[in-house]
Amino acid sequence: MLIEYVDVEIRREELTKLKGIERNVWFKVGDTEKVYGIADEDLEREDDTKTSAVHFMRFEFNETQIAKFKNGAGVIVGIDHDYYDVPPTTLHHDVVNALASDFS
């Protein structure tokens, strides 16, 4: 995940407010539960004052979610963070199909 702010001062201020965002990114496949991302454990992407602008995450889907993903179920992605007030997004079927191919 890339969080981009062109202005360095604004970036520094905003990344302070977004601390912890990497633990709140999720996918929802059809009627299944949300799957939250797991940040790369090998890299420290946050310190006491701010989060990083770049996060590497993986999502561990169960067999039911993978089957629904492959069968074209609707997929929604969102972020549950107090400061990031953007509604969840339904992924276009072309994106879902491209991501589903990663399960092969």
N, CA, C and O atoms as CSV, one atom per row, in Angstrom:
chain,resi,resn,atom,element,x,y,z
A,1,MET,N,N,0.853,-1.151,0.000
A,1,MET,CA,C,0.000,0.000,0.000
A,1,MET,C,C,0.906,1.223,0.000
A,1,MET,O,O,1.854,1.301,0.781
A,2,LEU,N,N,0.614,2.165,-0.868
A,2,LEU,CA,C,1.366,3.412,-0.948
A,2,LEU,C,C,0.464,4.555,-0.519
A,2,LEU,O,O,-0.633,4.725,-1.052
A,3,ILE,N,N,0.920,5.329,0.433
A,3,ILE,CA,C,0.214,6.531,0.877
A,3,ILE,C,C,1.026,7.702,0.363
A,3,ILE,O,O,2.151,7.928,0.808
A,4,GLU,N,N,0.456,8.449,-0.576
A,4,GLU,CA,C,1.240,9.471,-1.258
A,4,GLU,C,C,0.745,10.882,-0.949
A,4,GLU,O,O,-0.436,11.195,-1.096
A,5,TYR,N,N,1.666,11.707,-0.525
A,5,TYR,CA,C,1.477,13.151,-0.376
A,5,TYR,C,C,2.687,13.802,-1.022
A,5,TYR,O,O,3.824,13.486,-0.669
A,6,VAL,N,N,2.458,14.699,-1.956
A,6,VAL,CA,C,3.562,15.328,-2.681
A,6,VAL,C,C,4.374,16.232,-1.762
A,6,VAL,O,O,5.605,16.203,-1.785
A,7,ASP,N,N,3.699,17.021,-0.967
A,7,ASP,CA,C,4.361,17.969,-0.071
A,7,ASP,C,C,4.938,17.236,1.142
A,7,ASP,O,O,4.220,16.515,1.835
A,8,VAL,N,N,6.217,17.419,1.392
A,8,VAL,CA,C,6.915,16.713,2.469
A,8,VAL,C,C,6.336,17.047,3.841
A,8,VAL,O,O,6.148,16.148,4.660
A,9,GLU,N,N,6.055,18.296,4.101
A,9,GLU,CA,C,5.515,18.692,5.409
A,9,GLU,C,C,4.119,18.122,5.631
A,9,GLU,O,O,3.803,17.642,6.720
A,10,ILE,N,N,3.295,18.175,4.605
A,10,ILE,CA,C,1.947,17.603,4.715
A,10,ILE,C,C,2.047,16.096,4.918
A,10,ILE,O,O,1.318,15.532,5.733
A,11,ARG,N,N,2.946,15.438,4.183
A,11,ARG,CA,C,3.135,13.992,4.327
A,11,ARG,C,C,3.492,13.641,5.766
A,11,ARG,O,O,2.908,12.729,6.351
A,12,ARG,N,N,4.434,14.352,6.324
A,12,ARG,CA,C,4.871,14.081,7.701
A,12,ARG,C,C,3.697,14.216,8.679
A,12,ARG,O,O,3.517,13.379,9.563
A,13,GLU,N,N,2.912,15.266,8.512
A,13,GLU,CA,C,1.760,15.513,9.389
A,13,GLU,C,C,0.691,14.423,9.220
A,13,GLU,O,O,0.159,13.914,10.206
A,14,GLU,N,N,0.385,14.075,7.981
A,14,GLU,CA,C,-0.665,13.091,7.716
A,14,GLU,C,C,-0.260,11.685,8.153
A,14,GLU,O,O,-1.093,10.941,8.670
A,15,LEU,N,N,0.991,11.313,7.958
A,15,LEU,CA,C,1.437,9.981,8.364
A,15,LEU,C,C,1.395,9.813,9.880
A,15,LEU,O,O,1.252,8.696,10.379
A,16,THR,N,N,1.518,10.906,10.603
A,16,THR,CA,C,1.355,10.856,12.056
A,16,THR,C,C,-0.085,10.484,12.403
A,16,THR,O,O,-0.322,9.679,13.304
A,17,LYS,N,N,-1.035,11.066,11.693
A,17,LYS,CA,C,-2.456,10.799,11.943
A,17,LYS,C,C,-2.868,9.398,11.499
A,17,LYS,O,O,-3.827,8.838,12.030
A,18,LEU,N,N,-2.158,8.833,10.540
A,18,LEU,CA,C,-2.519,7.527,9.978
A,18,LEU,C,C,-1.805,6.351,10.650
A,18,LEU,O,O,-1.853,5.227,10.148
A,19,LYS,N,N,-1.157,6.602,11.763
A,19,LYS,CA,C,-0.444,5.536,12.474
A,19,LYS,C,C,-1.391,4.355,12.724
A,19,LYS,O,O,-2.513,4.536,13.199
A,20,GLY,N,N,-0.927,3.154,12.399
A,20,GLY,CA,C,-1.720,1.946,12.597
A,20,GLY,C,C,-2.604,1.559,11.421
A,20,GLY,O,O,-3.269,0.523,11.467
A,21,ILE,N,N,-2.624,2.366,10.375
A,21,ILE,CA,C,-3.511,2.090,9.240
A,21,ILE,C,C,-3.237,0.726,8.612
A,21,ILE,O,O,-4.157,0.078,8.112
A,22,GLU,N,N,-1.986,0.291,8.634
A,22,GLU,CA,C,-1.624,-0.978,7.991
A,22,GLU,C,C,-2.303,-2.179,8.635
A,22,GLU,O,O,-2.379,-3.240,8.016
A,23,ARG,N,N,-2.792,-2.041,9.846
A,23,ARG,CA,C,-3.491,-3.136,10.527
A,23,ARG,C,C,-4.995,-3.105,10.278
A,23,ARG,O,O,-5.734,-3.929,10.817
A,24,ASN,N,N,-5.445,-2.158,9.463
A,24,ASN,CA,C,-6.880,-1.959,9.281
A,24,ASN,C,C,-7.352,-2.036,7.835
A,24,ASN,O,O,-8.478,-1.639,7.535
A,25,VAL,N,N,-6.516,-2.535,6.940
A,25,VAL,CA,C,-6.883,-2.711,5.532
A,25,VAL,C,C,-7.526,-4.091,5.398
A,25,VAL,O,O,-6.997,-5.072,5.919
A,26,TRP,N,N,-8.653,-4.172,4.708
A,26,TRP,CA,C,-9.369,-5.444,4.614
A,26,TRP,C,C,-9.989,-5.693,3.244
A,26,TRP,O,O,-10.219,-4.770,2.462
A,27,PHE,N,N,-10.251,-6.975,2.982
A,27,PHE,CA,C,-11.030,-7.438,1.837
A,27,PHE,C,C,-12.254,-8.158,2.383
A,27,PHE,O,O,-12.183,-8.798,3.432
A,28,LYS,N,N,-13.366,-8.058,1.682
A,28,LYS,CA,C,-14.568,-8.833,2.002
A,28,LYS,C,C,-15.006,-9.502,0.712
A,28,LYS,O,O,-15.292,-8.828,-0.277
A,29,VAL,N,N,-15.058,-10.829,0.723
A,29,VAL,CA,C,-15.403,-11.607,-0.465
A,29,VAL,C,C,-16.820,-12.140,-0.297
A,29,VAL,O,O,-17.083,-12.977,0.567
A,30,GLY,N,N,-17.732,-11.642,-1.135
A,30,GLY,CA,C,-19.127,-12.071,-1.037
A,30,GLY,C,C,-19.675,-11.816,0.349
A,30,GLY,O,O,-19.522,-10.727,0.901
A,31,ASP,N,N,-20.324,-12.846,0.917
A,31,ASP,CA,C,-20.948,-12.701,2.234
A,31,ASP,C,C,-20.058,-13.209,3.371
A,31,ASP,O,O,-20.542,-13.457,4.476
A,32,THR,N,N,-18.776,-13.361,3.106
A,32,THR,CA,C,-17.862,-13.869,4.134
A,32,THR,C,C,-17.368,-12.726,5.028
A,32,THR,O,O,-17.630,-11.552,4.767
A,33,GLU,N,N,-16.659,-13.097,6.071
A,33,GLU,CA,C,-16.113,-12.101,6.998
A,33,GLU,C,C,-14.959,-11.327,6.354
A,33,GLU,O,O,-14.366,-11.777,5.374
A,34,LYS,N,N,-14.660,-10.188,6.905
A,34,LYS,CA,C,-13.528,-9.387,6.430
A,34,LYS,C,C,-12.219,-10.132,6.691
A,34,LYS,O,O,-12.070,-10.830,7.695
A,35,VAL,N,N,-11.287,-9.968,5.772
A,35,VAL,CA,C,-9.938,-10.512,5.933
A,35,VAL,C,C,-8.999,-9.315,6.034
A,35,VAL,O,O,-8.828,-8.567,5.072
A,36,TYR,N,N,-8.395,-9.141,7.199
A,36,TYR,CA,C,-7.489,-8.013,7.415
A,36,TYR,C,C,-6.083,-8.372,6.956
A,36,TYR,O,O,-5.636,-9.510,7.102
A,37,GLY,N,N,-5.404,-7.390,6.405
A,37,GLY,CA,C,-4.041,-7.583,5.936
A,37,GLY,C,C,-3.080,-7.811,7.085
A,37,GLY,O,O,-3.298,-7.359,8.209
A,38,ILE,N,N,-2.022,-8.516,6.776
A,38,ILE,CA,C,-0.944,-8.751,7.732
A,38,ILE,C,C,0.280,-8.040,7.175
A,38,ILE,O,O,0.787,-8.386,6.108
A,39,ALA,N,N,0.741,-7.046,7.913
A,39,ALA,CA,C,1.907,-6.277,7.466
A,39,ALA,C,C,3.146,-7.155,7.506
A,39,ALA,O,O,3.268,-8.032,8.361
A,40,ASP,N,N,4.054,-6.920,6.588
A,40,ASP,CA,C,5.313,-7.666,6.504
A,40,ASP,C,C,6.044,-7.570,7.838
A,40,ASP,O,O,6.455,-6.490,8.260
A,41,GLU,N,N,6.198,-8.715,8.491
A,41,GLU,CA,C,6.825,-8.745,9.816
A,41,GLU,C,C,8.320,-8.481,9.776
A,41,GLU,O,O,8.918,-8.174,10.807
A,42,ASP,N,N,8.933,-8.595,8.608
A,42,ASP,CA,C,10.381,-8.417,8.490
A,42,ASP,C,C,10.809,-6.958,8.408
A,42,ASP,O,O,11.993,-6.640,8.524
A,43,LEU,N,N,9.839,-6.077,8.208
A,43,LEU,CA,C,10.160,-4.657,8.064
A,43,LEU,C,C,9.391,-3.836,9.086
A,43,LEU,O,O,8.176,-3.988,9.217
A,44,GLU,N,N,10.075,-2.983,9.798
A,44,GLU,CA,C,9.422,-2.078,10.736
A,44,GLU,C,C,8.925,-0.886,9.936
A,44,GLU,O,O,9.729,-0.104,9.427
A,45,ARG,N,N,7.618,-0.736,9.819
A,45,ARG,CA,C,7.037,0.305,8.978
A,45,ARG,C,C,6.411,1.425,9.805
A,45,ARG,O,O,5.746,2.305,9.258
A,46,GLU,N,N,6.619,1.394,11.104
A,46,GLU,CA,C,5.998,2.375,11.981
A,46,GLU,C,C,6.956,2.648,13.136
A,46,GLU,O,O,7.680,1.758,13.581
A,47,ASP,N,N,6.949,3.894,13.614
A,47,ASP,CA,C,7.711,4.186,14.824
A,47,ASP,C,C,6.769,4.815,15.839
A,47,ASP,O,O,5.551,4.762,15.667
A,48,ASP,N,N,7.313,5.406,16.887
A,48,ASP,CA,C,6.471,5.964,17.949
A,48,ASP,C,C,5.613,7.132,17.492
A,48,ASP,O,O,4.611,7.453,18.131
A,49,THR,N,N,5.996,7.770,16.396
A,49,THR,CA,C,5.285,8.988,16.004
A,49,THR,C,C,4.498,8.896,14.709
A,49,THR,O,O,3.557,9.665,14.515
A,50,LYS,N,N,4.854,7.971,13.809
A,50,LYS,CA,C,4.173,7.956,12.511
A,50,LYS,C,C,4.241,6.578,11.869
A,50,LYS,O,O,5.003,5.705,12.283
A,51,THR,N,N,3.411,6.417,10.839
A,51,THR,CA,C,3.472,5.218,10.014
A,51,THR,C,C,4.316,5.513,8.783
A,51,THR,O,O,4.623,6.670,8.499
A,52,SER,N,N,4.682,4.491,8.070
A,52,SER,CA,C,5.443,4.643,6.833
A,52,SER,C,C,4.496,4.980,5.686
A,52,SER,O,O,3.290,4.754,5.785
A,53,ALA,N,N,5.034,5.513,4.616
A,53,ALA,CA,C,4.232,5.791,3.423
A,53,ALA,C,C,4.072,4.541,2.558
A,53,ALA,O,O,3.237,4.525,1.654
A,54,VAL,N,N,4.853,3.499,2.817
A,54,VAL,CA,C,4.788,2.261,2.037
A,54,VAL,C,C,4.630,1.081,2.995
A,54,VAL,O,O,5.368,0.952,3.971
A,55,HIS,N,N,3.653,0.223,2.695
A,55,HIS,CA,C,3.419,-0.981,3.499
A,55,HIS,C,C,3.297,-2.186,2.584
A,55,HIS,O,O,2.649,-2.123,1.539
A,56,PHE,N,N,3.924,-3.282,2.981
A,56,PHE,CA,C,3.808,-4.546,2.267
A,56,PHE,C,C,2.929,-5.452,3.109
A,56,PHE,O,O,3.229,-5.707,4.275
A,57,MET,N,N,1.840,-5.943,2.522
A,57,MET,CA,C,0.870,-6.744,3.267
A,57,MET,C,C,0.512,-8.002,2.498
A,57,MET,O,O,0.656,-8.079,1.278
A,58,ARG,N,N,0.041,-8.981,3.249
A,58,ARG,CA,C,-0.530,-10.174,2.637
A,58,ARG,C,C,-1.897,-10.393,3.290
A,58,ARG,O,O,-2.171,-9.905,4.387
A,59,PHE,N,N,-2.734,-11.134,2.587
A,59,PHE,CA,C,-4.077,-11.429,3.074
A,59,PHE,C,C,-4.256,-12.937,3.052
A,59,PHE,O,O,-4.038,-13.575,2.022
A,60,GLU,N,N,-4.649,-13.508,4.179
A,60,GLU,CA,C,-4.800,-14.956,4.289
A,60,GLU,C,C,-6.278,-15.320,4.185
A,60,GLU,O,O,-7.014,-15.282,5.172
A,61,PHE,N,N,-6.698,-15.675,2.970
A,61,PHE,CA,C,-8.079,-16.060,2.709
A,61,PHE,C,C,-8.266,-17.542,3.019
A,61,PHE,O,O,-7.363,-18.350,2.799
A,62,ASN,N,N,-9.459,-17.895,3.537
A,62,ASN,CA,C,-9.740,-19.314,3.762
A,62,ASN,C,C,-10.255,-19.945,2.465
A,62,ASN,O,O,-10.464,-19.247,1.473
A,63,GLU,N,N,-10.457,-21.255,2.477
A,63,GLU,CA,C,-10.856,-21.969,1.262
A,63,GLU,C,C,-12.187,-21.470,0.705
A,63,GLU,O,O,-12.345,-21.358,-0.511
A,64,THR,N,N,-13.134,-21.174,1.574
A,64,THR,CA,C,-14.436,-20.667,1.128
A,64,THR,C,C,-14.271,-19.329,0.425
A,64,THR,O,O,-14.854,-19.103,-0.635
A,65,GLN,N,N,-13.485,-18.451,1.007
A,65,GLN,CA,C,-13.257,-17.136,0.403
A,65,GLN,C,C,-12.546,-17.262,-0.938
A,65,GLN,O,O,-12.876,-16.545,-1.882
A,66,ILE,N,N,-11.584,-18.158,-1.031
A,66,ILE,CA,C,-10.869,-18.363,-2.294
A,66,ILE,C,C,-11.828,-18.878,-3.364
A,66,ILE,O,O,-11.801,-18.411,-4.503
A,67,ALA,N,N,-12.674,-19.838,-2.999
A,67,ALA,CA,C,-13.640,-20.379,-3.960
A,67,ALA,C,C,-14.582,-19.286,-4.445
A,67,ALA,O,O,-14.862,-19.192,-5.640
A,68,LYS,N,N,-15.067,-18.465,-3.533
A,68,LYS,CA,C,-15.971,-17.374,-3.923
A,68,LYS,C,C,-15.241,-16.351,-4.788
A,68,LYS,O,O,-15.804,-15.828,-5.749
A,69,PHE,N,N,-14.012,-16.073,-4.449
A,69,PHE,CA,C,-13.183,-15.154,-5.240
A,69,PHE,C,C,-13.084,-15.671,-6.675
A,69,PHE,O,O,-13.308,-14.926,-7.629
A,70,LYS,N,N,-12.747,-16.958,-6.816
A,70,LYS,CA,C,-12.574,-17.564,-8.138
A,70,LYS,C,C,-13.882,-17.639,-8.919
A,70,LYS,O,O,-13.875,-17.613,-10.150
A,71,ASN,N,N,-15.005,-17.732,-8.205
A,71,ASN,CA,C,-16.308,-17.851,-8.861
A,71,ASN,C,C,-16.975,-16.506,-9.107
A,71,ASN,O,O,-18.155,-16.449,-9.452
A,72,GLY,N,N,-16.227,-15.430,-8.932
A,72,GLY,CA,C,-16.737,-14.112,-9.297
A,72,GLY,C,C,-17.603,-13.418,-8.271
A,72,GLY,O,O,-18.372,-12.523,-8.621
A,73,ALA,N,N,-17.499,-13.809,-7.014
A,73,ALA,CA,C,-18.257,-13.105,-5.976
A,73,ALA,C,C,-17.810,-11.648,-5.925
A,73,ALA,O,O,-16.681,-11.327,-6.296
A,74,GLY,N,N,-18.677,-10.787,-5.474
A,74,GLY,CA,C,-18.298,-9.388,-5.298
A,74,GLY,C,C,-17.207,-9.265,-4.250
A,74,GLY,O,O,-17.243,-9.943,-3.223
A,75,VAL,N,N,-16.251,-8.412,-4.504
A,75,VAL,CA,C,-15.144,-8.207,-3.568
A,75,VAL,C,C,-15.079,-6.723,-3.229
A,75,VAL,O,O,-15.053,-5.862,-4.108
A,76,ILE,N,N,-15.054,-6.456,-1.942
A,76,ILE,CA,C,-14.986,-5.082,-1.441
A,76,ILE,C,C,-13.676,-4.926,-0.691
A,76,ILE,O,O,-13.247,-5.835,0.019
A,77,VAL,N,N,-13.045,-3.779,-0.848
A,77,VAL,CA,C,-11.828,-3.473,-0.102
A,77,VAL,C,C,-12.077,-2.187,0.679
A,77,VAL,O,O,-12.722,-1.259,0.190
A,78,GLY,N,N,-11.556,-2.151,1.898
A,78,GLY,CA,C,-11.759,-0.965,2.720
A,78,GLY,C,C,-10.676,-0.824,3.774
A,78,GLY,O,O,-9.805,-1.681,3.926
A,79,ILE,N,N,-10.759,0.273,4.487
A,79,ILE,CA,C,-9.825,0.557,5.575
A,79,ILE,C,C,-10.631,1.094,6.747
A,79,ILE,O,O,-11.354,2.081,6.611
A,80,ASP,N,N,-10.505,0.442,7.902
A,80,ASP,CA,C,-11.160,0.889,9.128
A,80,ASP,C,C,-10.148,1.672,9.957
A,80,ASP,O,O,-9.416,1.094,10.760
A,81,HIS,N,N,-10.110,2.962,9.766
A,81,HIS,CA,C,-9.185,3.801,10.524
A,81,HIS,C,C,-9.893,5.111,10.830
A,81,HIS,O,O,-10.543,5.687,9.958
A,82,ASP,N,N,-9.772,5.582,12.061
A,82,ASP,CA,C,-10.487,6.792,12.476
A,82,ASP,C,C,-10.179,8.001,11.609
A,82,ASP,O,O,-11.063,8.823,11.367
A,83,TYR,N,N,-8.960,8.128,11.143
A,83,TYR,CA,C,-8.583,9.314,10.375
A,83,TYR,C,C,-8.806,9.147,8.871
A,83,TYR,O,O,-8.918,10.141,8.153
A,84,TYR,N,N,-8.873,7.909,8.389
A,84,TYR,CA,C,-9.039,7.653,6.958
A,84,TYR,C,C,-10.520,7.428,6.687
A,84,TYR,O,O,-11.010,6.302,6.765
A,85,ASP,N,N,-11.221,8.493,6.372
A,85,ASP,CA,C,-12.671,8.444,6.212
A,85,ASP,C,C,-13.045,8.340,4.733
A,85,ASP,O,O,-13.541,9.294,4.135
A,86,VAL,N,N,-12.800,7.178,4.165
A,86,VAL,CA,C,-13.126,6.911,2.763
A,86,VAL,C,C,-13.982,5.646,2.742
A,86,VAL,O,O,-13.612,4.646,3.358
A,87,PRO,N,N,-15.121,5.673,2.044
A,87,PRO,CA,C,-15.972,4.479,2.036
A,87,PRO,C,C,-15.307,3.297,1.336
A,87,PRO,O,O,-14.470,3.487,0.453
A,88,PRO,N,N,-15.677,2.078,1.729
A,88,PRO,CA,C,-15.157,0.886,1.055
A,88,PRO,C,C,-15.494,0.922,-0.438
A,88,PRO,O,O,-16.454,1.572,-0.854
A,89,THR,N,N,-14.693,0.217,-1.230
A,89,THR,CA,C,-14.837,0.208,-2.684
A,89,THR,C,C,-15.084,-1.211,-3.179
A,89,THR,O,O,-14.399,-2.150,-2.772
A,90,THR,N,N,-16.064,-1.356,-4.059
A,90,THR,CA,C,-16.292,-2.635,-4.723
A,90,THR,C,C,-15.348,-2.723,-5.916
A,90,THR,O,O,-15.327,-1.835,-6.769
A,91,LEU,N,N,-14.572,-3.792,-5.968
A,91,LEU,CA,C,-13.609,-3.959,-7.052
A,91,LEU,C,C,-14.310,-4.344,-8.352
A,91,LEU,O,O,-15.259,-5.127,-8.343
A,92,HIS,N,N,-13.845,-3.798,-9.450
A,92,HIS,CA,C,-14.358,-4.131,-10.780
A,92,HIS,C,C,-14.075,-5.608,-11.057
A,92,HIS,O,O,-13.061,-6.143,-10.609
A,93,HIS,N,N,-14.972,-6.264,-11.797
A,93,HIS,CA,C,-14.815,-7.707,-12.041
A,93,HIS,C,C,-13.496,-8.050,-12.729
A,93,HIS,O,O,-12.967,-9.140,-12.510
A,94,ASP,N,N,-12.949,-7.156,-13.552
A,94,ASP,CA,C,-11.645,-7.427,-14.174
A,94,ASP,C,C,-10.532,-7.495,-13.126
A,94,ASP,O,O,-9.610,-8.304,-13.237
A,95,VAL,N,N,-10.628,-6.649,-12.124
A,95,VAL,CA,C,-9.641,-6.656,-11.036
A,95,VAL,C,C,-9.801,-7.926,-10.206
A,95,VAL,O,O,-8.815,-8.567,-9.843
A,96,VAL,N,N,-11.050,-8.286,-9.907
A,96,VAL,CA,C,-11.312,-9.515,-9.147
A,96,VAL,C,C,-10.754,-10.722,-9.897
A,96,VAL,O,O,-10.108,-11.581,-9.298
A,97,ASN,N,N,-11.001,-10.789,-11.197
A,97,ASN,CA,C,-10.492,-11.914,-11.998
A,97,ASN,C,C,-8.966,-11.956,-12.004
A,97,ASN,O,O,-8.374,-13.031,-11.907
A,98,ALA,N,N,-8.333,-10.804,-12.115
A,98,ALA,CA,C,-6.868,-10.755,-12.105
A,98,ALA,C,C,-6.321,-11.230,-10.759
A,98,ALA,O,O,-5.361,-11.998,-10.710
A,99,LEU,N,N,-6.935,-10.771,-9.674
A,99,LEU,CA,C,-6.487,-11.200,-8.348
A,99,LEU,C,C,-6.768,-12.681,-8.123
A,99,LEU,O,O,-5.962,-13.381,-7.511
A,100,ALA,N,N,-7.911,-13.163,-8.617
A,100,ALA,CA,C,-8.267,-14.577,-8.446
A,100,ALA,C,C,-7.241,-15.489,-9.105
A,100,ALA,O,O,-7.019,-16.609,-8.646
A,101,SER,N,N,-6.619,-15.020,-10.172
A,101,SER,CA,C,-5.612,-15.850,-10.846
A,101,SER,C,C,-4.396,-16.095,-9.950
A,101,SER,O,O,-3.642,-17.040,-10.183
A,102,ASP,N,N,-4.199,-15.265,-8.939
A,102,ASP,CA,C,-3.093,-15.476,-7.998
A,102,ASP,C,C,-3.305,-16.713,-7.125
A,102,ASP,O,O,-2.354,-17.221,-6.531
A,103,PHE,N,N,-4.541,-17.199,-7.042
A,103,PHE,CA,C,-4.833,-18.381,-6.226
A,103,PHE,C,C,-4.540,-19.686,-6.953
A,103,PHE,O,O,-4.608,-20.755,-6.347
A,104,SER,N,N,-4.219,-19.619,-8.229
A,104,SER,CA,C,-3.988,-20.841,-9.023
A,104,SER,C,C,-2.663,-21.481,-8.691
A,104,SER,O,O,-2.314,-22.512,-9.266
